[in-house]
Amino acid sequence: MFCYGFNAVRLYFYSKKADKPELKPKIAVSERDILVKFKDDKKSESTKENVKNKLGLSKMKSKKKLDKSGVEIIEIDNAADVHEVSKELQRDPNVEYAQPNY
């Protein structure tokens, strides 16, 4: 009898957990913006041009440069995959880091 009661209580609490949906944070990724930190700002234009040509992008331009950090926000065309462009930028030795703008 004790086992039956114990199992009934366990099932009750497990069923209550199952009723609650899991809340997972949704992270929005900008489809067109990439954050890039260049090691040498003088070579940033040639780096962008090389990646643009290699991936066949119609648009890759600087939207804004953050003064204190030196991070540049680069806008790419709609047809491009922001993750693919970020990875290609990371392969360049002049790029400290590149990532989608979350």
C-alpha positions in Angstrom: 0.0 0.0 0.0 2.8 2.4 0.9 4.5 1.8 -2.5 1.2 2.5 -4.3 0.8 5.8 -2.5 4.4 6.8 -3.0 4.2 6.1 -6.7 0.9 8.0 -7.0 2.6 11.1 -5.5 5.6 10.8 -7.8 3.4 10.5 -10.8 1.4 13.5 -9.7 4.5 15.7 -9.5 6.1 14.4 -12.7 2.8 15.1 -14.6 2.8 18.7 -13.2 6.4 19.2 -14.6 5.3 18.0 -18.0 2.4 20.4 -18.1 4.8 23.4 -18.0 6.4 24.4 -21.3 10.1 25.0 -21.2 11.0 28.6 -21.6 14.1 28.9 -23.8 15.4 32.3 -24.6 15.2 33.2 -28.3 18.2 35.1 -29.5 17.6 37.2 -32.5 20.3 37.4 -35.1 20.5 40.3 -37.5 20.3 38.9 -41.0 22.5 41.6 -42.4 24.9 42.9 -39.8 28.3 41.5 -38.7 30.5 42.8 -35.9 34.2 42.8 -36.9 37.3 43.8 -35.1 40.3 44.2 -37.4 43.9 43.9 -36.2 45.0 46.7 -38.6 42.4 49.2 -39.7 44.5 50.2 -42.7 43.9 46.8 -44.2 40.2 46.6 -43.4 39.0 47.8 -46.8 41.1 45.2 -48.7 39.9 42.5 -46.3 36.3 43.4 -46.9 36.8 43.6 -50.6 38.5 40.1 -50.7 35.7 38.5 -48.8 33.1 40.3 -50.9 34.7 39.0 -54.1 35.3 35.5 -52.8 31.7 35.0 -51.7 30.2 36.9 -54.7 28.4 39.5 -52.5 26.8 42.5 -54.1 27.0 44.5 -50.9 29.4 44.6 -48.0 29.8 48.1 -46.4 30.7 49.6 -43.1 27.6 50.9 -41.3 29.3 52.2 -38.2 32.5 52.0 -36.3 32.5 52.0 -32.5 35.2 54.4 -31.3 36.2 52.9 -28.0 36.3 49.3 -29.0 37.3 49.7 -32.7 34.6 47.2 -33.7 33.0 47.8 -37.1 29.4 47.0 -37.9 29.4 45.7 -41.5 26.2 45.4 -43.5 25.9 42.6 -46.1 23.3 42.0 -48.8 20.1 40.1 -48.1 20.9 37.1 -50.1 24.1 36.4 -48.1 24.3 34.0 -45.1 25.5 36.1 -42.1 27.1 33.0 -40.6 29.0 32.1 -43.7 30.3 35.6 -44.2 31.4 35.7 -40.5 33.3 32.5 -40.9 35.0 33.7 -44.0 36.1 36.9 -42.3 37.5 34.9 -39.4 39.8 33.1 -41.8 41.5 36.3 -42.7 44.7 37.0 -40.6 43.8 40.7 -40.3 40.6 39.9 -38.5 40.7 39.6 -34.7 37.1 38.4 -34.6 33.9 38.4 -36.6 30.4 37.4 -35.5 26.8 38.0 -36.4 25.2 40.9 -34.5 23.0 39.3 -31.9 
